[in-house]
Amino acid sequence: MVKDSLKELSYEARRAGMFYQIYPGDKGFGIWVDGYADKLHVFLMQVLQVFKNYKISEEKLAYAKEEVCGDNLLMDLLFII
């Protein structure tokens, strides 16, 4: 969902030779940026701003919960019954 908010920024960054990646970590997630060194700090700050300002709607949160937990929750309920 945050990646959707980063689409325009990442498109412009790719055109300028910069890239980012979000990856899971043991204590949360990491953000990796690569490309031309003179502008990487600006790009990283823009990516972090998107994370900081991101607001998720109730329907997007419900959809994400269903995607992540839906099948697992259904399976748990089936085994409990």
N, CA, C and O atoms as a Tinker XYZ file with bonds, in Angstrom:
   324  protein
     1  N      0.814000   -1.188000    0.000000    73     2
     2  CA     0.000000    0.000000    0.000000    64     1     3
     3  C      0.862000    1.258000    0.000000    63     2     4     5
     4  O      0.569000    2.223000   -0.706000    81     3
     5  N      1.924000    1.239000    0.794000    73     3     6
     6  CA     2.830000    2.385000    0.786000    64     5     7
     7  C      3.520000    2.468000   -0.568000    63     6     8     9
     8  O      3.797000    3.556000   -1.072000    81     7
     9  N      3.792000    1.309000   -1.147000    73     7    10
    10  CA     4.435000    1.299000   -2.463000    64     9    11
    11  C      3.587000    2.034000   -3.494000    63    10    12    13
    12  O      4.128000    2.688000   -4.386000    81    11
    13  N      2.262000    1.935000   -3.381000    73    11    14
    14  CA     1.390000    2.676000   -4.291000    64    13    15
    15  C      1.626000    4.175000   -4.151000    63    14    16    17
    16  O      1.620000    4.908000   -5.140000    81    15
    17  N      1.833000    4.622000   -2.924000    73    15    18
    18  CA     2.092000    6.045000   -2.687000    64    17    19
    19  C      3.456000    6.475000   -3.197000    63    18    20    21
    20  O      3.689000    7.661000   -3.426000    81    19
    21  N      4.355000    5.524000   -3.374000    73    19    22
    22  CA     5.716000    5.829000   -3.838000    64    21    23
    23  C      5.877000    5.726000   -5.357000    63    22    24    25
    24  O      6.958000    5.990000   -5.883000    81    23
    25  N      4.812000    5.343000   -6.060000    73    23    26
    26  CA     4.933000    5.105000   -7.507000    64    25    27
    27  C      5.459000    6.312000   -8.273000    63    26    28    29
    28  O      6.406000    6.186000   -9.049000    81    27
    29  N      4.864000    7.468000   -8.068000    73    27    30
    30  CA     5.295000    8.658000   -8.810000    64    29    31
    31  C      6.733000    9.031000   -8.458000    63    30    32    33
    32  O      7.535000    9.333000   -9.342000    81    31
    33  N      7.051000    9.009000   -7.186000    73    31    34
    34  CA     8.410000    9.327000   -6.744000    64    33    35
    35  C      9.414000    8.331000   -7.307000    63    34    36    37
    36  O     10.484000    8.726000   -7.772000    81    35
    37  N      9.082000    7.048000   -7.270000    73    35    38
    38  CA    10.027000    6.041000   -7.760000    64    37    39
    39  C     10.197000    6.111000   -9.272000    63    38    40    41
    40  O     11.274000    5.812000   -9.787000    81    39
    41  N      9.152000    6.501000   -9.983000    73    39    42
    42  CA     9.267000    6.656000  -11.431000    64    41    43
    43  C     10.280000    7.756000  -11.769000    63    42    44    45
    44  O     11.166000    7.568000  -12.602000    81    43
    45  N     10.131000    8.889000  -11.115000    73    43    46
    46  CA    11.062000    9.996000  -11.351000    64    45    47
    47  C     12.480000    9.627000  -10.925000    63    46    48    49
    48  O     13.451000    9.981000  -11.595000    81    47
    49  N     12.589000    8.920000   -9.816000    73    47    50
    50  CA    13.906000    8.506000   -9.325000    64    49    51
    51  C     14.576000    7.532000  -10.302000    63    50    52    53
    52  O     15.769000    7.653000  -10.578000    81    51
    53  N     13.818000    6.581000  -10.816000    73    51    54
    54  CA    14.382000    5.636000  -11.794000    64    53    55
    55  C     14.899000    6.368000  -13.020000    63    54    56    57
    56  O     15.952000    6.027000  -13.559000    81    55
    57  N     14.161000    7.365000  -13.456000    73    55    58
    58  CA    14.607000    8.147000  -14.614000    64    57    59
    59  C     15.922000    8.859000  -14.314000    63    58    60    61
    60  O     16.716000    9.113000  -15.221000    81    59
    61  N     16.153000    9.182000  -13.039000    73    59    62
    62  CA    17.386000    9.853000  -12.628000    64    61    63
    63  C     18.469000    8.862000  -12.192000    63    62    64    65
    64  O     19.544000    9.271000  -11.754000    81    63
    65  N     18.189000    7.568000  -12.311000    73    63    66
    66  CA    19.175000    6.541000  -11.983000    64    65    67
    67  C     19.230000    6.168000  -10.508000    63    66    68    69
    68  O     20.256000    5.683000  -10.031000    81    67
    69  N     18.146000    6.387000   -9.786000    73    67    70
    70  CA    18.097000    6.025000   -8.370000    64    69    71
    71  C     16.993000    4.994000   -8.148000    63    70    72    73
    72  O     15.989000    4.972000   -8.860000    81    71
    73  N     17.200000    4.146000   -7.150000    73    71    74
    74  CA    16.286000    3.050000   -6.878000    64    73    75
    75  C     16.103000    2.894000   -5.376000    63    74    76    77
    76  O     16.947000    3.331000   -4.593000    81    75
    77  N     15.004000    2.275000   -4.976000    73    75    78
    78  CA    14.792000    1.950000   -3.569000    64    77    79
    79  C     14.239000    0.545000   -3.467000    63    78    80    81
    80  O     13.689000    0.003000   -4.426000    81    79
    81  N     14.394000   -0.034000   -2.291000    73    79    82
    82  CA    13.807000   -1.340000   -2.016000    64    81    83
    83  C     13.397000   -1.351000   -0.550000    63    82    84    85
    84  O     14.122000   -0.853000    0.311000    81    83
    85  N     12.249000   -1.914000   -0.279000    73    83    86
    86  CA    11.765000   -2.093000    1.082000    64    85    87
    87  C     11.847000   -3.589000    1.360000    63    86    88    89
    88  O     11.355000   -4.399000    0.575000    81    87
    89  N     12.465000   -3.951000    2.473000    73    87    90
    90  CA    12.612000   -5.369000    2.778000    64    89    91
    91  C     12.295000   -5.633000    4.248000    63    90    92    93
    92  O     12.494000   -4.762000    5.094000    81    91
    93  N     11.800000   -6.836000    4.551000    73    91    94
    94  CA    11.480000   -7.178000    5.940000    64    93    95
    95  C     12.755000   -7.418000    6.734000    63    94    96    97
    96  O     13.758000   -7.896000    6.205000    81    95
    97  N     12.693000   -7.077000    8.006000    73    95    98
    98  CA    13.814000   -7.324000    8.901000    64    97    99
    99  C     13.331000   -7.989000   10.168000    63    98   100   101
   100  O     12.130000   -8.184000   10.357000    81    99
   101  N     14.261000   -8.336000   11.035000    73    99   102
   102  CA    13.905000   -9.000000   12.291000    64   101   103
   103  C     13.070000   -8.119000   13.200000    63   102   104   105
   104  O     12.228000   -8.615000   13.948000    81   103
   105  N     13.299000   -6.811000   13.140000    73   103   106
   106  CA    12.608000   -5.889000   14.043000    64   105   107
   107  C     11.745000   -4.881000   13.298000    63   106   108   109
   108  O     11.468000   -3.802000   13.822000    81   107
   109  N     11.319000   -5.211000   12.098000    73   107   110
   110  CA    10.489000   -4.297000   11.318000    64   109   111
   111  C     10.805000   -4.423000    9.842000    63   110   112   113
   112  O     10.640000   -5.492000    9.253000    81   111
   113  N     11.259000   -3.332000    9.244000    73   111   114
   114  CA    11.607000   -3.349000    7.833000    64   113   115
   115  C     12.796000   -2.432000    7.603000    63   114   116   117
   116  O     13.148000   -1.608000    8.447000    81   115
   117  N     13.403000   -2.598000    6.438000    73   115   118
   118  CA    14.523000   -1.749000    6.051000    64   117   119
   119  C     14.232000   -1.083000    4.726000    63   118   120   121
   120  O     13.419000   -1.562000    3.936000    81   119
   121  N     14.903000    0.021000    4.496000    73   119   122
   122  CA    14.794000    0.729000    3.219000    64   121   123
   123  C     16.204000    0.865000    2.663000    63   122   124   125
   124  O     17.106000    1.371000    3.331000    81   123
   125  N     16.374000    0.412000    1.451000    73   123   126
   126  CA    17.664000    0.468000    0.776000    64   125   127
   127  C     17.516000    1.398000   -0.426000    63   126   128   129
   128  O     16.572000    1.264000   -1.205000    81   127
   129  N     18.443000    2.333000   -0.575000    73   127   130
   130  CA    18.452000    3.208000   -1.746000    64   129   131
   131  C     19.798000    3.071000   -2.436000    63   130   132   133
   132  O     20.815000    2.815000   -1.792000    81   131
   133  N     19.797000    3.243000   -3.750000    73   131   134
   134  CA    21.018000    3.116000   -4.533000    64   133   135
   135  C     20.918000    4.047000   -5.731000    63   134   136   137
   136  O     19.822000    4.368000   -6.192000    81   135
   137  N     22.050000    4.470000   -6.224000    73   135   138
   138  CA    22.078000    5.325000   -7.396000    64   137   139
   139  C     23.136000    6.399000   -7.271000    63   138   140   141
   140  O     24.156000    6.194000   -6.614000    81   139
   141  N     22.907000    7.530000   -7.889000    73   139   142
   142  CA    23.867000    8.619000   -7.884000    64   141   143
   143  C     23.983000    9.213000   -6.485000    63   142   144   145
   144  O     22.994000    9.662000   -5.907000    81   143
   145  N     25.192000    9.209000   -5.953000    73   143   146
   146  CA    25.425000    9.558000   -4.547000    64   145   147
   147  C     25.061000   11.002000   -4.204000    63   146   148   149
   148  O     24.648000   11.271000   -3.076000    81   147
   149  N     25.203000   11.925000   -5.134000    73   147   150
   150  CA    24.977000   13.335000   -4.790000    64   149   151
   151  C     23.508000   13.654000   -4.491000    63   150   152   153
   152  O     23.228000   14.687000   -3.884000    81   151
   153  N     22.582000   12.818000   -4.889000    73   151   154
   154  CA    21.154000   13.070000   -4.642000    64   153   155
   155  C     20.486000   11.970000   -3.817000    63   154   156   157
   156  O     19.285000   12.041000   -3.557000    81   155
   157  N     21.241000   10.966000   -3.408000    73   155   158
   158  CA    20.630000    9.863000   -2.668000    64   157   159
   159  C     20.026000   10.319000   -1.344000    63   158   160   161
   160  O     18.962000    9.835000   -0.959000    81   159
   161  N     20.669000   11.219000   -0.655000    73   159   162
   162  CA    20.138000   11.679000    0.624000    64   161   163
   163  C     18.789000   12.383000    0.437000    63   162   164   165
   164  O     17.902000   12.256000    1.282000    81   163
   165  N     18.634000   13.114000   -0.652000    73   163   166
   166  CA    17.361000   13.779000   -0.945000    64   165   167
   167  C     16.289000   12.733000   -1.248000    63   166   168   169
   168  O     15.166000   12.821000   -0.750000    81   167
   169  N     16.638000   11.762000   -2.052000    73   167   170
   170  CA    15.707000   10.692000   -2.407000    64   169   171
   171  C     15.282000    9.908000   -1.163000    63   170   172   173
   172  O     14.096000    9.633000   -0.982000    81   171
   173  N     16.232000    9.549000   -0.313000    73   171   174
   174  CA    15.908000    8.820000    0.907000    64   173   175
   175  C     14.964000    9.633000    1.792000    63   174   176   177
   176  O     14.009000    9.086000    2.342000    81   175
   177  N     15.219000   10.912000    1.930000    73   175   178
   178  CA    14.347000   11.760000    2.746000    64   177   179
   179  C     12.933000   11.814000    2.161000    63   178   180   181
   180  O     11.959000   11.838000    2.913000    81   179
   181  N     12.811000   11.835000    0.832000    73   179   182
   182  CA    11.491000   11.838000    0.200000    64   181   183
   183  C     10.753000   10.526000    0.460000    63   182   184   185
   184  O      9.552000   10.525000    0.731000    81   183
   185  N     11.474000    9.416000    0.377000    73   183   186
   186  CA    10.863000    8.105000    0.660000    64   185   187
   187  C     10.402000    8.062000    2.118000    63   186   188   189
   188  O      9.296000    7.604000    2.404000    81   187
   189  N     11.235000    8.531000    3.029000    73   187   190
   190  CA    10.870000    8.534000    4.445000    64   189   191
   191  C      9.677000    9.443000    4.720000    63   190   192   193
   192  O      8.851000    9.136000    5.580000    81   191
   193  N      9.580000   10.552000    4.005000    73   191   194
   194  CA     8.424000   11.445000    4.156000    64   193   195
   195  C      7.127000   10.741000    3.769000    63   194   196   197
   196  O      6.098000   10.921000    4.421000    81   195
   197  N      7.179000    9.943000    2.712000    73   195   198
   198  CA     5.993000    9.195000    2.296000    64   197   199
   199  C      5.572000    8.246000    3.418000    63   198   200   201
   200  O      4.388000    8.147000    3.739000    81   199
   201  N      6.539000    7.550000    4.009000    73   199   202
   202  CA     6.220000    6.655000    5.128000    64   201   203
   203  C      5.647000    7.435000    6.302000    63   202   204   205
   204  O      4.662000    7.016000    6.909000    81   203
   205  N      6.256000    8.556000    6.619000    73   203   206
   206  CA     5.823000    9.350000    7.767000    64   205   207
   207  C      4.408000    9.887000    7.584000    63   206   208   209
   208  O      3.627000    9.897000    8.535000    81   207
   209  N      4.071000   10.324000    6.398000    73   207   210
   210  CA     2.792000   10.976000    6.130000    64   209   211
   211  C      1.706000   10.024000    5.635000    63   210   212   213
   212  O      0.582000   10.459000    5.385000    81   211
   213  N      2.014000    8.747000    5.487000    73   211   214
   214  CA     1.061000    7.798000    4.922000    64   213   215
   215  C     -0.133000    7.618000    5.852000    63   214   216   217
   216  O      0.029000    7.389000    7.050000    81   215
   217  N     -1.305000    7.723000    5.299000    73   215   218
   218  CA    -2.557000    7.482000    6.016000    64   217   219
   219  C     -3.288000    6.349000    5.299000    63   218   220   221
   220  O     -3.497000    6.395000    4.087000    81   219
   221  N     -3.662000    5.360000    6.052000    73   219   222
   222  CA    -4.364000    4.224000    5.456000    64   221   223
   223  C     -5.856000    4.347000    5.743000    63   222   224   225
   224  O     -6.263000    4.629000    6.870000    81   223
   225  N     -6.649000    4.135000    4.726000    73   223   226
   226  CA    -8.103000    4.193000    4.907000    64   225   227
   227  C     -8.583000    2.891000    5.554000    63   226   228   229
   228  O     -7.896000    1.871000    5.507000    81   227
   229  N     -9.751000    2.943000    6.146000    73   227   230
   230  CA   -10.328000    1.758000    6.785000    64   229   231
   231  C    -10.521000    0.621000    5.781000    63   230   232   233
   232  O    -10.285000   -0.543000    6.105000    81   231
   233  N    -10.947000    0.959000    4.566000    73   231   234
   234  CA   -11.181000   -0.104000    3.584000    64   233   235
   235  C     -9.878000   -0.732000    3.109000    63   234   236   237
   236  O     -9.826000   -1.940000    2.878000    81   235
   237  N     -8.816000    0.075000    2.956000    73   235   238
   238  CA    -7.523000   -0.496000    2.575000    64   237   239
   239  C     -6.968000   -1.373000    3.686000    63   238   240   241
   240  O     -6.372000   -2.416000    3.417000    81   239
   241  N     -7.161000   -0.953000    4.941000    73   239   242
   242  CA    -6.706000   -1.749000    6.072000    64   241   243
   243  C     -7.469000   -3.074000    6.133000    63   242   244   245
   244  O     -6.871000   -4.123000    6.377000    81   243
   245  N     -8.765000   -3.031000    5.914000    73   243   246
   246  CA    -9.572000   -4.252000    5.912000    64   245   247
   247  C     -9.121000   -5.185000    4.794000    63   246   248   249
   248  O     -9.029000   -6.397000    4.993000    81   247
   249  N     -8.843000   -4.628000    3.628000    73   247   250
   250  CA    -8.367000   -5.434000    2.497000    64   249   251
   251  C     -7.024000   -6.081000    2.832000    63   250   252   253
   252  O     -6.817000   -7.265000    2.565000    81   251
   253  N     -6.112000   -5.302000    3.418000    73   251   254
   254  CA    -4.794000   -5.828000    3.771000    64   253   255
   255  C     -4.908000   -6.937000    4.813000    63   254   256   257
   256  O     -4.220000   -7.953000    4.723000    81   255
   257  N     -5.772000   -6.741000    5.795000    73   255   258
   258  CA    -5.979000   -7.779000    6.808000    64   257   259
   259  C     -6.503000   -9.054000    6.171000    63   258   260   261
   260  O     -6.074000  -10.155000    6.517000    81   259
   261  N     -7.423000   -8.899000    5.246000    73   259   262
   262  CA    -7.976000  -10.068000    4.556000    64   261   263
   263  C     -6.903000  -10.787000    3.747000    63   262   264   265
   264  O     -6.838000  -12.016000    3.742000    81   263
   265  N     -6.067000  -10.014000    3.066000    73   263   266
   266  CA    -5.003000  -10.609000    2.260000    64   265   267
   267  C     -3.993000  -11.350000    3.120000    63   266   268   269
   268  O     -3.542000  -12.437000    2.759000    81   267
   269  N     -3.637000  -10.763000    4.259000    73   267   270
   270  CA    -2.605000  -11.347000    5.113000    64   269   271
   271  C     -3.169000  -12.449000    6.001000    63   270   272   273
   272  O     -2.557000  -13.508000    6.146000    81   271
   273  N     -4.319000  -12.205000    6.587000    73   271   274
   274  CA    -4.858000  -13.113000    7.602000    64   273   275
   275  C     -6.034000  -13.945000    7.131000    63   274   276   277
   276  O     -6.349000  -14.963000    7.747000    81   275
   277  N     -6.674000  -13.549000    6.081000    73   275   278
   278  CA    -7.929000  -14.174000    5.677000    64   277   279
   279  C     -7.880000  -15.671000    5.598000    63   278   280   281
   280  O     -8.653000  -16.349000    6.277000    81   279
   281  N     -6.996000  -16.210000    4.790000    73   279   282
   282  CA    -6.931000  -17.658000    4.627000    64   281   283
   283  C     -6.452000  -18.340000    5.902000    63   282   284   285
   284  O     -6.964000  -19.397000    6.271000    81   283
   285  N     -5.478000  -17.744000    6.574000    73   283   286
   286  CA    -4.971000  -18.338000    7.814000    64   285   287
   287  C     -6.057000  -18.353000    8.886000    63   286   288   289
   288  O     -6.206000  -19.338000    9.609000    81   287
   289  N     -6.811000  -17.268000    8.987000    73   287   290
   290  CA    -7.885000  -17.199000    9.970000    64   289   291
   291  C     -8.960000  -18.234000    9.664000    63   290   292   293
   292  O     -9.466000  -18.892000   10.572000    81   291
   293  N     -9.305000  -18.378000    8.405000    73   291   294
   294  CA   -10.299000  -19.374000    8.011000    64   293   295
   295  C     -9.816000  -20.778000    8.372000    63   294   296   297
   296  O    -10.586000  -21.588000    8.888000    81   295
   297  N     -8.557000  -21.064000    8.106000    73   295   298
   298  CA    -8.010000  -22.381000    8.436000    64   297   299
   299  C     -8.027000  -22.603000    9.939000    63   298   300   301
   300  O     -8.361000  -23.699000   10.390000    81   299
   301  N     -7.673000  -21.585000   10.733000    73   299   302
   302  CA    -7.702000  -21.705000   12.196000    64   301   303
   303  C     -9.117000  -22.011000   12.671000    63   302   304   305
   304  O     -9.314000  -22.864000   13.536000    81   303
   305  N    -10.099000  -21.315000   12.107000    73   303   306
   306  CA   -11.488000  -21.548000   12.496000    64   305   307
   307  C    -11.932000  -22.969000   12.137000    63   306   308   309
   308  O    -12.650000  -23.608000   12.906000    81   307
   309  N    -11.516000  -23.452000   10.994000    73   307   310
   310  CA   -11.887000  -24.809000   10.584000    64   309   311
   311  C    -11.317000  -25.858000   11.520000    63   310   312   313
   312  O    -11.976000  -26.859000   11.801000    81   311
   313  N    -10.092000  -25.641000   12.010000    73   311   314
   314  CA    -9.478000  -26.620000   12.901000    64   313   315
   315  C    -10.003000  -26.520000   14.323000    63   314   316   317
   316  O     -9.897000  -27.486000   15.079000    81   315
   317  N    -10.565000  -25.384000   14.710000    73   315   318
   318  CA   -11.122000  -25.235000   16.043000    64   317   319
   319  C    -12.463000  -25.958000   16.135000    63   318   320   321
   320  O    -12.794000  -26.542000   17.167000    81   319
   321  N    -13.221000  -25.913000   15.058000    73   319   322
   322  CA   -14.588000  -26.473000   15.059000    64   321   323
   323  C    -14.586000  -27.960000   15.111000    63   322   324
   324  O    -15.650000  -28.579000   15.118000    81   323
